Amino acid sequence: MTEKSSAATPEGAVAEGELTALLGTMPYAVSLGVELEAASPAETRGHLHWAPERCTIGGALHGGALMSLADAVGAVCAYLNLPPGAAGTTTVESKTNFFRALREGTARAVARPLHTGRSFVVVQTDLYDDGGRRLGQTTQTQAVLLPRT
């Protein structure tokens, strides 16, 4: 994510009307169907609906789709935690553990920062089904991008 905008309110939360524009900075996430529900430096939430074209064998939502959901929601959380003067962020490492398959409904992601520094932001994203059961957990490291001189 690049080109930090003024979409965040003084408390750091992104106004509801700006969520689509913020996600729009990641065309892949948009084309996959990821949607943001809320975004602030403390917590970012989004979801991805189950669909047959996003599945693997047995009608389970593909792990890559879940990882993409976690990466997109986590990237927004990291972006909102960038230090002053940063130009953007990019994923440099991501680790996902899967706990159960999603065969219907919606995958929900909740991302929270674990570390916010000058060079890296580390985010943990928990993935849940509609019943609140944990589908997986992703920990990702985002590099802080500085303006090019």
C-alpha positions as CSV (number, residue, x, y, z in Angstrom):
1,M,0.0,0.0,0.0
2,T,1.3,3.4,-0.9
3,E,0.3,7.1,-1.0
4,K,-1.0,7.5,2.5
5,S,-4.2,9.6,2.4
6,S,-6.1,11.6,4.9
7,A,-8.9,9.1,5.1
8,A,-8.3,8.5,8.8
9,T,-10.2,10.5,11.4
10,P,-8.4,12.2,14.3
11,E,-8.8,9.1,16.4
12,G,-7.3,7.1,13.6
13,A,-10.4,5.3,12.5
14,V,-11.2,5.4,8.8
15,A,-14.6,6.9,8.0
16,E,-17.1,4.3,6.7
17,G,-17.4,6.0,3.4
18,E,-13.6,5.8,2.9
19,L,-13.2,2.1,3.4
20,T,-13.9,1.2,-0.2
21,A,-11.4,3.8,-1.5
22,L,-8.8,2.5,1.0
23,L,-9.3,-1.1,-0.2
24,G,-9.2,0.1,-3.8
25,T,-5.5,0.7,-3.4
26,M,-5.2,-3.1,-3.6
27,P,-6.9,-4.2,-6.9
28,Y,-6.2,-7.9,-6.3
29,A,-8.1,-7.8,-3.0
30,V,-11.0,-6.0,-4.7
31,S,-11.2,-8.5,-7.5
32,L,-11.1,-11.4,-5.1
33,G,-14.1,-9.9,-3.2
34,V,-12.5,-8.8,0.0
35,E,-14.6,-6.1,1.8
36,L,-13.5,-3.9,4.7
37,E,-15.9,-3.4,7.7
38,A,-13.9,-1.1,9.9
39,A,-10.4,0.2,10.1
40,S,-8.3,1.9,12.8
41,P,-4.7,1.6,14.0
42,A,-5.9,-0.6,16.8
43,E,-8.0,-3.1,14.8
44,T,-9.1,-3.6,11.2
45,R,-11.9,-5.9,10.2
46,G,-13.0,-7.3,6.9
47,H,-14.5,-10.4,5.3
48,L,-14.7,-12.6,2.2
49,H,-17.8,-14.5,1.2
50,W,-17.6,-18.2,0.4
51,A,-18.1,-18.8,-3.4
52,P,-17.6,-21.9,-5.5
53,E,-15.1,-20.2,-7.7
54,R,-12.9,-19.6,-4.6
55,C,-12.9,-23.2,-3.5
56,T,-10.7,-26.3,-3.7
57,I,-11.6,-29.9,-3.4
58,G,-14.7,-30.7,-1.2
59,G,-16.1,-27.2,-1.5
60,A,-13.6,-25.7,1.0
61,L,-12.6,-22.1,0.5
62,H,-9.1,-22.2,-0.9
63,G,-6.3,-21.5,1.6
64,G,-4.9,-18.9,-0.8
65,A,-8.2,-17.0,-0.6
66,L,-8.0,-17.0,3.2
67,M,-4.4,-15.9,3.1
68,S,-5.3,-13.1,0.7
69,L,-8.0,-11.9,3.0
70,A,-5.6,-11.9,5.9
71,D,-2.9,-10.1,3.9
72,A,-5.3,-7.4,2.7
73,V,-6.9,-6.7,6.1
74,G,-3.5,-6.9,7.8
75,A,-1.9,-4.6,5.2
76,V,-4.6,-1.9,6.0
77,C,-3.9,-2.3,9.7
78,A,-0.1,-1.9,9.0
79,Y,-0.7,1.1,6.8
80,L,-2.7,2.8,9.5
81,N,0.2,2.3,11.9
82,L,3.0,3.7,9.7
83,P,5.4,6.1,11.3
84,P,5.3,9.8,10.2
85,G,6.9,10.4,6.9
86,A,6.5,6.8,5.6
87,A,5.3,6.4,2.0
88,G,3.6,3.0,2.3
89,T,4.1,-0.6,3.3
90,T,4.6,-4.0,1.7
91,T,4.4,-7.5,3.0
92,V,7.9,-9.1,3.4
93,E,6.8,-12.2,5.4
94,S,3.6,-14.0,6.1
95,K,2.9,-17.2,8.1
96,T,-0.6,-18.8,8.3
97,N,-1.9,-21.7,10.3
98,F,-5.2,-23.2,9.2
99,F,-7.5,-24.8,11.8
100,R,-10.7,-25.7,9.9
101,A,-12.2,-25.4,6.5
102,L,-14.9,-22.9,5.4
103,R,-17.6,-24.6,3.3
104,E,-20.3,-22.0,3.4
105,G,-20.9,-18.5,4.8
106,T,-18.3,-15.8,5.3
107,A,-14.7,-15.7,6.4
108,R,-14.1,-12.8,8.8
109,A,-10.7,-11.3,9.5
110,V,-9.6,-9.2,12.5
111,A,-6.2,-7.7,12.3
112,R,-4.3,-6.1,15.2
113,P,-0.7,-4.7,15.4
114,L,1.8,-6.7,17.4
115,H,4.7,-4.3,16.8
116,T,4.9,-0.9,15.2
117,G,8.4,0.4,14.5
118,R,10.4,2.6,12.2
119,S,11.3,-0.2,9.8
120,F,8.6,-2.9,10.2
121,V,5.0,-3.3,11.4
122,V,4.0,-6.8,12.5
123,V,0.3,-7.7,12.4
124,Q,-1.7,-10.7,13.6
125,T,-4.9,-11.5,11.7
126,D,-7.4,-13.9,13.2
127,L,-9.8,-15.6,10.7
128,Y,-13.2,-16.7,11.9
129,D,-16.4,-18.3,10.4
130,D,-19.9,-16.9,10.9
131,G,-20.2,-18.9,14.1
132,G,-17.1,-17.3,15.6
133,R,-15.0,-20.5,15.2
134,R,-11.4,-19.8,14.3
135,L,-10.5,-20.8,10.8
136,G,-6.8,-19.7,11.0
137,Q,-4.3,-17.2,12.1
138,T,-1.8,-15.2,10.1
139,T,1.2,-13.2,11.4
140,Q,2.7,-10.9,8.8
141,T,5.6,-8.5,8.7
142,Q,5.2,-5.4,6.7
143,A,8.2,-3.3,5.7
144,V,7.9,0.5,6.1
145,L,8.5,2.1,2.7
146,L,10.2,5.5,2.8
147,P,9.8,8.2,0.1
148,R,12.2,7.9,-2.8
149,T,14.7,10.7,-2.9
